[in-house]
Amino acid sequence: MQLTLVRHGEAHPAGVDGNDTIRPLTPRGHEQAEQTAQYIKQKVAQPDLFVVSPLLRAQQTLKHIQQQYPNIPVMLCDHIKPDDDAEVAVEWLSYLDFENVVVVCHMNVVAHIEELLLAQSFHSFSLAEARIYDQAVIAKGLSELKGGFIPQDK
């Protein structure tokens, strides 16, 4: 099974009301997401499923990836928001019965998911960074990092 984890691109700061759920990507964030989408298109075979956080910036990042892979189903996951428990997220992901899944979510949960999958120490994700893993099943310590990409400012 192949799993690709992606952190969303750069987002605007929270507004006056502090509502974190509707922060959109900045123009730079859209450019980062587009670079990541191009990388994923080159490195990832046809995904079976996209999993995305309900927060706007993650959904906007996914839109760039979706342009490379039309007609792939999307599943919203309420367990991959910034402060969610990575153990709950990994357990939720372990029930997916797909061979190739792309997940778009947030720091800190994405780095904690990787920490669990690889049984290694925490490594932050850059904005719009993608990392690709292979594993027989999604479970603690059973994944192998196969590659990754960090967008560059042009």
N, C-alpha and C positions, 0 to 999 in steps of 0.2 A: 504494500500500500504506500502511496505517496501522499504526503501532507505538506502543504505550503502555508506558512504563516506569514502574514503581511501586517505591518503596522501602518496606520493611516498616514497620509501626507500632512504637511504643516496646516494647522487650522488657525482661524482668527481667535483672539482671546475671548473669554466669556464676556458677554454683554453686561450692561448695568444690572440686570436682574440675576446675573450669575448662572443662567441656564446653560449647563454644559452639554445637554443633549442636542442642541440645535446649532452648535458652532460649525460653520461651513469651512471648507478648505480655502486657503488664500490662493492667489494666482500661482505662487511658488508651489503650494501644495498640489495643485492640479498638474503642474509640470512634473513634480516628483512622482505622482501617481501614474502619469503617462509613461515616464521612463521605466517604472517598475512593471507596468503592463507589458511593455515591449520586451523586457527581460523574461517575464513569465511566459510570454508567447514563444520565445526562443528555447526555453529550458523545460517547460512543463507540457507533457502530452495533454490531450483533451481532458479537462476536468470533468468529473461526474457531478460535482456539486460545489456551489459557493456557499459559504457560511459567513454571515456578517453580523456585526453588532447593530443594535437599533439606533445608535447615535449617528447623526448626519454625516460627520466627517469620514467615518468608516464607509458608509453607504456611497458617498461621493467618490472615494478611492476605488471602491469596487466597480463603479460605473466605467472607469477607464479600463479595467481588466475585462469586464463584460464585452466591451467593444471588440476585443480580440477573440472572444468565444461566445457568439450569439446562441441563444436558446438553451443555456445551461440553467438548471433550476437553482433558485436562491432560497436559503433557509435563514431566517432571522434567529439569532441566538441571544437570549437575555443573560447568558452566563459568561460573556467575554467583554464586559464593559471595564473601564479602567481599574476600578477597585474590587472587581469580583475575585473570588477564590479560584485560583488556578487548578486546584485539585478537583473542584466541582466541574470546571470547564473540561479538564482531561477526561473525567468520567463521562460527561455528556458526549464528548467527541468519540469516545470509545464505542458508543452504541451505533454510530453511523455505519451503514453497510455499503460503503462505496470504496473504489480502488484509488481514486484521485480526488482529493478535497483541497480547496483553497479557502483559507480562513482570513478574514480581514477584521482586525480589532485594534487594541490599544495597549500602550504601556500602562501599567506595569504587568497586566495579566499576560500579555504575549511572551514576555521574557520569563515569567514564572512558569508558563506552560512549557517553554523550551527547557527550563531548568529541570522540570519533572521528567519530560520525555527523554532527555539525554542523561539524567542523573549526574549533572555537572553543575558548577556554580552559575549564578545569575550573570547574564550578559545582556546589557541594554540593547534595544533595537533603535536604530536611527529612524528618522521620519521616512515613511514609505519603504522601509527596508523589507526585503523578502528573504526568507530562508526556507530551503527545501529539505525534507526529511524522508527517509525510507524506513519502513518498519513492517513487520508481519501483522501486528495489531497495534492500536494506540493504547499504550500502557506505560507506566513508569519505568524508565530506564531501558526501553526496548527500541528506541529510535537511533538512527544514524544521520548526522547532518551531511547532506550531499552537495550543498552549494548555497550561495547567497548573493544578494545584490543590494548595494546602497546607492541611491540616486545621487548625481553630482550636479551642482549648480552650473548652469551654462553661461 
